[in-house]
Amino acid sequence: MAPSLVWFKRDLRLHDHAALTQAAAMGPVLCLYVIEPEVWAADDAANQHYQFLLESLAELAVALQRRGGHLHVASGDLTAILSDLYAQVPFAHLYSHEETGNGVTYRRDQAVACWCGEHGVAWHETPQFGVVRRLSGRDKWQRKWEEHVRLPCLPVPHLEFSAWPLPQSRAPVSEQLGLDPHDPPQRQRGGRRQGIAVLQSFLFDRSGQYRGGISSPLSAPTACSRLSPYLALGALSLREIVHATRKQLAALPADASRRKAGLTGFTSRLYWHCHFIQKLESEPELEFRNLHQGYDGLRENDWNQRHFDALMAGRTGWPLVDACVEMLRQTGWLNFRMRAMLVSVAAYPLWLHWRPVGLWLARQFLDYEPGIHWSQMQMQSGTTGINVPRIYNPIKQAHDHDPHGHFVRRWLPAMRKVPDAWLFEPWRMPADLQARYGVVVGEDIAMPLVDLELATRQAKEKLFGLRKLPEIRAGQAAIVEKHGSRGRHRDRLSNAPAVDSGQLTLGF
Ligand SMILES: Cc1cc2nc3c(=O)[nH]c(=O)nc-3n(C[C@H](O)[C@H](O)[C@H](O)COP(=O)(O)OP(=O)(O)OC[C@H]3O[C@@H](n4cnc5c(N)ncnc54)[C@H](O)[C@@H]3O)c2cc1C
């Protein structure tokens, strides 16, 4: 009997793996993962993603070996590899999960669909998230998400393997893929075992810190679940995380209100995960173009390379911003609030278009997930037309979320001796105090690139000037209809204005 081919993508697990389960029900399977040079040559790819992938693949390969099977890791063009394989074993069925990826993987999936058509291979794609392909309207989306997550988790199926007909090749090293070698030394490690350990420590221990702990960059690394990279590569399924969370919620005693609030807030984020990916699924162009085209030309023609270089180097002169850039470089992770603040600083006072900033951040974030990332980049830059732009003042954020300067001092060692009074605005410090505290503004920390208040006001005038135009307002309804959230998570989807009061304005 001809085997079925299981193509692993961003779903590196055996548990709750619908594609694998369906293929196994048909008979023997061949398991394939393809490292595609074109994907790794794209501007959103980074070595940390690649190393995390290799760690995850190594564990998946062992899990298959334990079941008497084999994961074939090939490198090259996907359809060329399918052709090589097909020449040896003319398989009739290809199984995979649906992927809402970037433009490169979208085009590749179209090429795979053509290849399957030409070779008479049936390609069975199954959703792995609550994201709906060819969605006709948003009204029933929340119900569909609930239906998806409520289905029982699939156990690892009984697997019968077919002998792999091609010689095993070595995974390329990152230099061969042209990747910059930087790999954050403190980043999370890949693989399902790590993912499960992170999930358990969150559910049974850390979730009590979630409410109230996720906004400060000091508490967030332990208060947040830290599951994002495991979701992005599919070491854990979204459904199994929802099930485990709901089970733990039900088991908590009535007086465990803090932990219950934490787990409830966390569950809402799992819903947002799919809500945002759905936007890219329904409108792949949002990776490249303003969601509301009335904003075309807003920033595109004002590109300021000096601002961008300073931002990437952590030399904006605003200590909280520069500390966040350094934390990203060392860990590959930052909490939501600080990500939003970084983008806000880039988009308003520095007046940078979201696309190059987003590519740079995609490489910084270990958990890069195109659907969430590009939707958030546009939302925080004010180009969706449907979200009230949120402009974060990095000095106010520092006072609110790092009141004693522990975070800034940790990531910017040059600032360690600077007293609290000057820490968040060191450029105001007289020269004799700079000498006393061992920091020279302009050298150890940059002078701010622009006058924050003035530049933010000018940015706001440009943006809000456009927002008032009747033609811009007219375009909003269609975007709300296609992408706006409905239902009970709605109020929280605008990123918690209640908690952020003061940030809708400049907040100076
Ligand atoms: C500009 C910008 C870019 C972002 N890019 C990404 C990205 O590429 N990949 C990514 O996973 N998240 C992204 N986020 C959302 C969020 O910052 C991260 O999901 C979160 O910080 C990951 O940490 P965690 O798993 O501990 O989050 P938790 O708070 O524990 O949340 C659990 C899960 O819910 C989802 N989630 C949480 N917050 C959001 C949100 N605001 N929107 C959608 N889903 C959410 C994620 O899958 C996350 O793993 C971005 C946010 C901003 C502002």
The ligand as an SDF file (V2000), in Angstrom:
LIG
                    3D

 53 58  0  0  0  0  0  0  0  0999 V2000
    4.2440   45.0470   17.8640 C   0  0  0  0  0  0  0  0  0  0  0  0
    3.8810   43.7010   18.4510 C   0  0  0  0  0  0  0  0  0  0  0  0
    4.2970   42.5560   17.8070 C   0  0  0  0  0  0  0  0  0  0  0  0
    3.9720   41.3010   18.3220 C   0  0  0  0  0  0  0  0  0  0  0  0
    4.4170   40.1850   17.6640 N   0  0  0  0  0  0  0  0  0  0  0  0
    4.0980   38.9650   18.1370 C   0  0  0  0  0  0  0  0  0  0  0  0
    4.5540   37.8000   17.4710 C   0  0  0  0  0  0  0  0  0  0  0  0
    5.2360   37.8640   16.4560 O   0  0  0  0  0  0  0  0  0  0  0  0
    4.2250   36.5810   18.0020 N   0  0  0  0  0  0  0  0  0  0  0  0
    3.4520   36.4880   19.1320 C   0  0  0  0  0  0  0  0  0  0  0  0
    3.1780   35.3620   19.5810 O   0  0  0  0  0  0  0  0  0  0  0  0
    2.9920   37.5800   19.7560 N   0  0  0  0  0  0  0  0  0  0  0  0
    3.2900   38.8190   19.3110 C   0  0  0  0  0  0  0  0  0  0  0  0
    2.8320   39.9240   19.9710 N   0  0  0  0  0  0  0  0  0  0  0  0
    1.8400   39.7710   21.0590 C   0  0  0  0  0  0  0  0  0  0  0  0
    2.3960   39.6160   22.4860 C   0  0  0  0  0  0  0  0  0  0  0  0
    3.2820   40.6510   22.7850 O   0  0  0  0  0  0  0  0  0  0  0  0
    3.0640   38.2700   22.6880 C   0  0  0  0  0  0  0  0  0  0  0  0
    2.1880   37.2380   22.2870 O   0  0  0  0  0  0  0  0  0  0  0  0
    3.4010   37.9930   24.1430 C   0  0  0  0  0  0  0  0  0  0  0  0
    4.2400   39.0100   24.6380 O   0  0  0  0  0  0  0  0  0  0  0  0
    4.0870   36.6320   24.2470 C   0  0  0  0  0  0  0  0  0  0  0  0
    4.4130   36.3190   25.5600 O   0  0  0  0  0  0  0  0  0  0  0  0
    3.5800   35.2080   26.3710 P   0  0  0  0  0  0  0  0  0  0  0  0
    3.4510   33.9630   25.5890 O   0  0  0  0  0  0  0  0  0  0  0  0
    4.2010   35.1170   27.6970 O   0  0  0  0  0  0  0  0  0  0  0  0
    2.1610   35.9320   26.4380 O   0  0  0  0  0  0  0  0  0  0  0  0
    0.8800   35.6480   27.3500 P   0  0  0  0  0  0  0  0  0  0  0  0
    0.4120   36.9670   27.8700 O   0  0  0  0  0  0  0  0  0  0  0  0
    1.1260   34.5890   28.3220 O   0  0  0  0  0  0  0  0  0  0  0  0
   -0.2130   35.2090   26.2910 O   0  0  0  0  0  0  0  0  0  0  0  0
   -0.4190   33.8490   25.9050 C   0  0  0  0  0  0  0  0  0  0  0  0
   -0.4990   33.7530   24.4080 C   0  0  0  0  0  0  0  0  0  0  0  0
   -1.5690   34.5370   23.9050 O   0  0  0  0  0  0  0  0  0  0  0  0
   -1.2040   35.1450   22.6640 C   0  0  0  0  0  0  0  0  0  0  0  0
   -1.2020   36.5990   22.8260 N   0  0  0  0  0  0  0  0  0  0  0  0
   -0.8470   37.3030   23.9120 C   0  0  0  0  0  0  0  0  0  0  0  0
   -1.0130   38.6260   23.7070 N   0  0  0  0  0  0  0  0  0  0  0  0
   -1.4680   38.7400   22.4480 C   0  0  0  0  0  0  0  0  0  0  0  0
   -1.8540   39.8520   21.6540 C   0  0  0  0  0  0  0  0  0  0  0  0
   -1.7880   41.1030   22.0920 N   0  0  0  0  0  0  0  0  0  0  0  0
   -2.2790   39.6130   20.3990 N   0  0  0  0  0  0  0  0  0  0  0  0
   -2.3710   38.3530   19.9230 C   0  0  0  0  0  0  0  0  0  0  0  0
   -2.0330   37.2640   20.6400 N   0  0  0  0  0  0  0  0  0  0  0  0
   -1.6020   37.4580   21.8860 C   0  0  0  0  0  0  0  0  0  0  0  0
    0.1900   34.6330   22.3290 C   0  0  0  0  0  0  0  0  0  0  0  0
    0.0650   33.4780   21.5340 O   0  0  0  0  0  0  0  0  0  0  0  0
    0.7350   34.2720   23.6900 C   0  0  0  0  0  0  0  0  0  0  0  0
    1.7380   33.2850   23.6490 O   0  0  0  0  0  0  0  0  0  0  0  0
    3.1710   41.2060   19.4910 C   0  0  0  0  0  0  0  0  0  0  0  0
    2.7620   42.3740   20.1360 C   0  0  0  0  0  0  0  0  0  0  0  0
    3.1160   43.6040   19.6220 C   0  0  0  0  0  0  0  0  0  0  0  0
    2.6800   44.8450   20.3270 C   0  0  0  0  0  0  0  0  0  0  0  0
  1  2  1  0
  2  3  1  0
  2 52  2  0
  3  4  2  0
  4  5  1  0
  4 50  1  0
  5  6  2  0
  6  7  1  0
  6 13  1  0
  7  8  2  0
  7  9  1  0
  9 10  1  0
 10 11  2  0
 10 12  1  0
 12 13  2  0
 13 14  1  0
 14 15  1  0
 14 50  1  0
 15 16  1  0
 16 17  1  0
 16 18  1  0
 18 19  1  0
 18 20  1  0
 20 21  1  0
 20 22  1  0
 22 23  1  0
 23 24  1  0
 24 25  2  0
 24 26  1  0
 24 27  1  0
 27 28  1  0
 28 29  2  0
 28 30  1  0
 28 31  1  0
 31 32  1  0
 32 33  1  0
 33 34  1  0
 33 48  1  0
 34 35  1  0
 35 36  1  0
 35 46  1  0
 36 37  1  0
 36 45  1  0
 37 38  2  0
 38 39  1  0
 39 40  1  0
 39 45  2  0
 40 41  1  0
 40 42  2  0
 42 43  1  0
 43 44  2  0
 44 45  1  0
 46 47  1  0
 46 48  1  0
 48 49  1  0
 50 51  2  0
 51 52  1  0
 52 53  1  0
M  END
$$$$
